[in-house]
Amino acid sequence: MSASSTPKPMKDKKDCGSVNRVKAYGERIIKEGAVVSHVEIQTIRDDPTRLEAMTVQQLRTMMRSVGIPVKGIKQDLVAAMKHFLANQDEGQSLAVSDKDPGQSSTVGDGSQFLNTISEDSATQPKRHKRKSPASEGAKIKVNSRTVRTKQEVSVETGLSQAKRKTSRSIEDGGSTIEGSVAANSNEPWTMLSHKKPQPGWVPYNPRIMRPPPPVDGTKLMKLMSWNVNGLRALLKLEGFSALELAKRENFDVLCLQETKLQERDVKDMKQRLIDGYDNSFWTCSVSKLGYSGTAIISRIKPLSVKYGLGILDHDSEGRLVTVEFDTFYLLSGYVPNSGDGLRRLSYRVNQWDPSLGNYIKDLEKSKPVILTGDLNCAHQEIDIFNPAGNRRSAGFTDEERQSFEENFLSRGFVDTFRKQHPGVIGYTYWGFRHGGRATNKGWRLDYFLVSESLADKVHDSYILPDVIGSDHCPIGLILKI
């Protein structure tokens, strides 16, 4: 089996940013005080490069008129507008997602591979505005004693190297973070971004924190997981080269969540698979169309496949696929979000989590288990930018965190990223509403949990924050087998 890497075993498609729950196309758009007719909009749709020639103000005026959030730099605005036009061209109805925390609208963020896209979102927690600790003189209150630490992180970006220095002082009544940061703005994840940082915490930088490759001859398996937040929209991204991305990461198995596919879409998706990934297994929501959905795509043929938990009340939303390999079971899971107003919190912590915990413990009687996917819980304060402001937000309630602990970690499953990086802030989800990705104000909601017997066989558990075709980024696990 080969050592591999991440994203999509799908053929190239289009690139756009990301928007969520936007108003239907057909209304007239205002541009520099003049009304843009339907014909002019069609002209832009036919030639999206016209967007690049528009000013930021023109873009924002146009986007406001159709209900698209206007946060971000020009690249973000262009990407978001392209995605809006692409969705209207496809004629999709944008279903409400049970997305992570609680957010309604979405905006794209630029990156070296993809532009953010989002077909829908519904439950992203509101973030309180504050100046980024990365900006000169930014200050944040935290705690109640006086401590001073200095941290220097060296970040290599291509041919250049940037150094970041962060001095932190914690005073009575709160801490002050004064940042003098020269980090590459194209790598915001290298910024120390947290409202309540503790001494010793550092930002995740895959350039310097990933281990060297194993010695030659080591037999490995590379697993990837990604909440794609709408697979059809992802594949429409003009600048998205799935083949290039698959070559870069060379993964053996890719697990997907929130595909939002219907059963009629699966055959088409299978036909788009890149050569070598001949085994794919898809489950779709039948209770709400265009919602949820999970998949496993593999170059290795599994011994068996199972869909769902085997419990009717849990299995209508397409949230779980299990495949069996020679030495372990692998599950791609999309845990229900507690939703706006925490309306599904009781279902989540009293029914779904215990049922999933019991299911993987039963599997473990035969062989070790790996559970991956969007588990919709930031387990510890280090896993979320603003812990104090999200105590009653879906994904960070005390009930969900306790359930995560009781049903998974306390039952012998290991959080592989946290085990490898105990003091590292690494997010996998960023809300679109306030441009969270650009300032690295995120949540860690995506995991590889493994049976204790596999924990020492993990060579690397990592995050790929530069891949932004979704509001989540992919995560990876390299396992010695």
GUKOLPA-36704 format. One line per 2 residues: their letters; for each residue x, y, z of C-alpha. Coordinates in steps of 0.2 Angstrom, whole numbers, plus 5000, padded with zeros to 4 digits. Layout:
GUKOLPA-36704
a	X:Y:Z  ...
//
This chain:
GUKOLPA-36704
ms	5000:5000:5000  5007:5017:4996
as	5009:5032:5007  4997:5045:5001
st	4989:5062:5004  4973:5071:5001
pk	4958:5079:4992  4947:5073:4978
pm	4948:5059:4967  4937:5068:4955
kd	4941:5076:4938  4945:5094:4936
kk	4930:5106:4937  4927:5124:4941
dc	4932:5136:4954  4922:5149:4963
gs	4922:5156:4981  4908:5152:4993
vn	4891:5159:4997  4877:5152:5006
rv	4858:5155:5006  4860:5168:4993
ka	4845:5176:4984  4839:5169:4968
yg	4846:5176:4952  4834:5186:4943
er	4834:5202:4953  4843:5217:4945
ii	4860:5221:4952  4866:5239:4955
ke	4883:5243:4949  4890:5261:4951
ga	4873:5268:4953  4867:5260:4936
vv	4856:5246:4935  4864:5230:4928
sh	4851:5221:4917  4848:5203:4916
ve	4857:5203:4899  4873:5211:4908
iq	4873:5198:4921  4872:5185:4908
ti	4887:5193:4900  4896:5192:4916
rd	4891:5173:4918  4897:5170:4901
dp	4914:5179:4904  4918:5178:4922
tr	4934:5187:4919  4925:5203:4918
le	4923:5202:4937  4942:5204:4939
am	4941:5220:4930  4928:5227:4942
tv	4933:5237:4957  4931:5231:4975
qq	4917:5244:4977  4908:5238:4961
lr	4909:5220:4967  4902:5224:4984
tm	4888:5235:4977  4883:5220:4965
mr	4885:5207:4979  4874:5217:4992
sv	4860:5218:4979  4859:5199:4978
gi	4862:5196:4997  4880:5190:4996
pv	4891:5194:5011  4904:5207:5006
kg	4918:5203:5018  4935:5200:5012
ik	4948:5206:4999  4945:5207:4981
qd	4950:5189:4978  4937:5183:4990
lv	4923:5194:4982  4927:5188:4965
aa	4927:5170:4971  4910:5172:4980
mk	4902:5180:4965  4908:5167:4953
hf	4901:5154:4965  4884:5162:4966
la	4883:5163:4947  4888:5145:4945
nq	4875:5139:4958  4862:5149:4948
de	4868:5142:4932  4866:5124:4939
gq	4848:5129:4945  4851:5121:4962
sl	4840:5124:4977  4851:5128:4991
av	4846:5117:5005  4849:5122:5023
sd	4864:5112:5030  4866:5106:5047
kd	4883:5113:5046  4895:5115:5061
pg	4890:5128:5073  4878:5142:5068
qs	4881:5152:5052  4870:5157:5038
st	4879:5166:5024  4896:5162:5016
vg	4910:5170:5008  4925:5163:4999
dg	4944:5164:5004  4958:5164:4992
sq	4972:5151:4992  4985:5143:4981
fl	4974:5128:4976  4956:5132:4978
nt	4943:5146:4981  4931:5143:4995
is	4914:5136:4990  4899:5133:5000
ed	4882:5127:4994  4873:5130:5011
sa	4876:5132:5029  4864:5134:5043
tq	4871:5133:5061  4888:5142:5062
pk	4890:5151:5079  4892:5170:5078
rh	4910:5176:5081  4913:5192:5090
kr	4924:5204:5081  4941:5208:5088
ks	4958:5213:5081  4969:5199:5076
pa	4983:5196:5088  4993:5195:5072
se	4991:5214:5069  5003:5227:5076
ga	4998:5231:5094  4983:5220:5094
ki	4977:5217:5112  4966:5203:5119
kv	4960:5200:5137  4963:5183:5144
ns	4967:5179:5162  4972:5186:5179
rt	4991:5185:5183  5007:5192:5176
vr	5017:5181:5165  5028:5186:5150
tk	5033:5174:5136  5041:5176:5120
qe	5039:5165:5105  5048:5165:5088
vs	5042:5154:5074  5051:5152:5058
ve	5040:5150:5043  5047:5145:5026
tg	5036:5150:5011  5043:5145:4995
ls	5060:5155:4993  5057:5167:5007
qa	5057:5165:5026  5046:5175:5037
kr	5049:5177:5056  5035:5180:5068
kt	5038:5186:5086  5024:5186:5098
sr	5025:5194:5115  5012:5189:5127
si	5009:5197:5144  4995:5192:5156
ed	4990:5205:5168  4977:5206:5182
gg	4960:5205:5175  4966:5200:5158
st	4980:5196:5146  4987:5207:5133
ie	4994:5200:5117  5005:5211:5107
gs	5009:5204:5091  5023:5209:5079
va	5020:5197:5065  5029:5196:5048
an	5020:5180:5043  5015:5176:5025
sn	4998:5183:5023  4994:5168:5012
ep	4997:5157:5027  4985:5164:5040
wt	4985:5147:5050  5003:5151:5055
ml	4996:5166:5065  4993:5163:5084
sh	4974:5166:5084  4965:5163:5100
kk	4956:5173:5112  4962:5164:5127
pq	4979:5158:5123  4989:5148:5136
pg	5008:5149:5139  5016:5136:5127
wv	5002:5136:5114  5008:5139:5096
py	5000:5139:5079  5000:5124:5068
np	5012:5126:5054  5013:5110:5043
ri	5029:5116:5034  5039:5114:5050
mr	5028:5102:5061  5026:5087:5050
pp	5038:5073:5053  5050:5067:5040
pp	5045:5053:5029  5047:5035:5037
vd	5062:5025:5032  5062:5016:5015
gt	5053:5000:5016  5040:5005:5029
kl	5023:4999:5024  5011:5014:5025
mk	4993:5018:5022  4988:5036:5019
lm	4970:5041:5024  4962:5058:5020
sw	4945:5065:5026  4936:5081:5020
nv	4920:5089:5024  4917:5096:5006
ng	4901:5106:5010  4893:5101:4993
lr	4903:5090:4981  4894:5096:4965
al	4898:5114:4969  4916:5109:4973
lk	4918:5101:4956  4912:5116:4947
le	4927:5127:4953  4936:5133:4938
gf	4953:5133:4946  4951:5116:4955
sa	4962:5103:4948  4957:5087:4957
le	4970:5077:4948  4984:5088:4953
la	4978:5088:4971  4977:5069:4971
kr	4995:5068:4964  5001:5080:4977
en	4994:5070:4991  4994:5053:4984
fd	4981:5046:4996  4975:5028:4997
vl	4958:5032:5004  4948:5048:5004
cl	4933:5050:5016  4920:5063:5012
qe	4907:5071:5022  4893:5083:5018
tk	4893:5078:5000  4874:5084:4998
lq	4871:5072:4984  4856:5063:4980
er	4856:5044:4975  4853:5049:4957
dv	4870:5059:4957  4881:5044:4963
kd	4882:5035:4946  4889:5051:4939
mk	4901:5054:4953  4908:5037:4951
qr	4911:5040:4933  4922:5055:4937
li	4934:5045:4948  4952:5047:4944
dg	4960:5031:4938  4966:5020:4952
yd	4952:5024:4964  4940:5010:4958
ns	4931:5007:4975  4919:5020:4981
fw	4904:5019:4993  4891:5033:4995
tc	4877:5035:5006  4864:5049:5004
sv	4851:5058:5014  4833:5051:5010
sk	4824:5061:5023  4830:5078:5017
lg	4837:5079:4999  4853:5089:4995
ys	4858:5087:5013  4872:5078:5023
gt	4879:5063:5014  4896:5053:5016
ai	4907:5043:5005  4923:5033:5005
is	4934:5032:4989  4948:5020:4989
ri	4962:5013:4978  4961:4997:4990
kp	4947:4986:4989  4939:4983:5006
ls	4933:4966:5013  4916:4973:5017
vk	4905:4989:5017  4891:4994:5028
yg	4880:5010:5028  4873:5018:5043
lg	4872:5012:5061  4859:4999:5058
il	4847:5010:5067  4832:5016:5057
dh	4830:5033:5067  4849:5037:5063
ds	4851:5031:5046  4840:5041:5035
eg	4852:5056:5033  4867:5047:5026
rl	4879:5050:5040  4890:5035:5040
vt	4900:5023:5029  4910:5009:5036
ve	4923:4999:5026  4933:4984:5032
fd	4951:4982:5028  4963:4968:5032
tf	4969:4976:5049  4956:4989:5054
yl	4939:4996:5051  4937:5014:5044
ls	4922:5025:5046  4918:5041:5037
gy	4906:5050:5049  4896:5066:5049
vp	4890:5069:5066  4873:5078:5067
ns	4875:5097:5072  4865:5103:5087
gd	4858:5116:5076  4851:5134:5078
gl	4844:5136:5096  4852:5119:5100
rr	4836:5111:5094  4845:5094:5091
ls	4856:5094:5106  4847:5081:5115
yr	4846:5070:5100  4864:5072:5097
vn	4871:5069:5115  4858:5056:5121
qw	4855:5046:5105  4867:5048:5091
dp	4884:5049:5101  4880:5034:5112
sl	4874:5024:5097  4890:5028:5087
gn	4901:5024:5102  4892:5007:5105
yi	4894:5003:5086  4912:5007:5085
kd	4916:4997:5101  4906:4982:5094
le	4917:4983:5078  4933:4984:5089
ks	4929:4967:5096  4934:4960:5078
kp	4949:4972:5074  4954:4990:5078
vi	4944:5005:5072  4947:5022:5064
lt	4933:5035:5065  4936:5050:5054
gd	4926:5065:5048  4917:5080:5054
ln	4912:5076:5072  4905:5093:5075
ca	4913:5096:5092  4928:5107:5097
hq	4933:5096:5112  4944:5108:5121
ei	4947:5127:5123  4963:5125:5112
di	4951:5119:5098  4941:5135:5096
fn	4946:5153:5093  4934:5160:5105
pa	4929:5148:5119  4921:5160:5131
gn	4909:5167:5117  4903:5150:5111
rr	4898:5141:5127  4881:5139:5121
sa	4885:5137:5102  4882:5121:5093
gf	4899:5112:5093  4906:5119:5109
td	4892:5116:5123  4897:5108:5139
ee	4885:5094:5134  4893:5090:5117
rq	4911:5091:5124  4906:5079:5138
sf	4898:5067:5126  4913:5067:5115
ee	4924:5063:5130  4912:5049:5137
nf	4907:5041:5121  4924:5041:5112
ls	4939:5046:5121  4935:5038:5138
rg	4931:5022:5129  4948:5020:5122
fv	4949:5030:5106  4963:5042:5104
dt	4963:5059:5096  4978:5057:5085
fr	4981:5076:5081  4980:5081:5099
kq	4991:5066:5104  5004:5072:5092
hp	5002:5090:5095  4997:5093:5113
gv	5000:5112:5113  4996:5116:5095
ig	4982:5127:5089  4976:5119:5073
yt	4959:5123:5066  4949:5113:5052
yw	4934:5124:5050  4932:5143:5048
gf	4916:5152:5047  4912:5162:5031
rh	4902:5176:5039  4917:5186:5046
gg	4931:5180:5034  4937:5168:5048
ra	4949:5159:5037  4958:5175:5033
tn	4961:5179:5051  4962:5161:5057
kg	4947:5162:5068  4942:5144:5067
wr	4937:5128:5076  4944:5110:5075
ld	4929:5099:5071  4937:5086:5060
yf	4946:5071:5068  4955:5055:5066
lv	4950:5044:5081  4959:5027:5082
se	4958:5012:5094  4972:5013:5107
sl	4980:4998:5099  4983:5009:5083
ad	4989:5024:5091  5007:5020:5091
kv	5006:5015:5073  5002:5033:5068
hd	5016:5041:5059  5008:5058:5056
sy	4991:5066:5059  4990:5082:5051
il	4979:5096:5044  4980:5104:5026
pd	4974:5122:5029  4980:5128:5012
vi	4966:5118:5003  4951:5128:5004
gs	4937:5121:4992  4926:5121:5007
dh	4923:5130:5024  4932:5114:5031
cp	4950:5109:5026  4956:5091:5023
ig	4964:5081:5037  4976:5067:5035
li	4983:5051:5044  4998:5041:5039
lk	4997:5024:5047  5011:5011:5048
i	5003:4994:5043
//
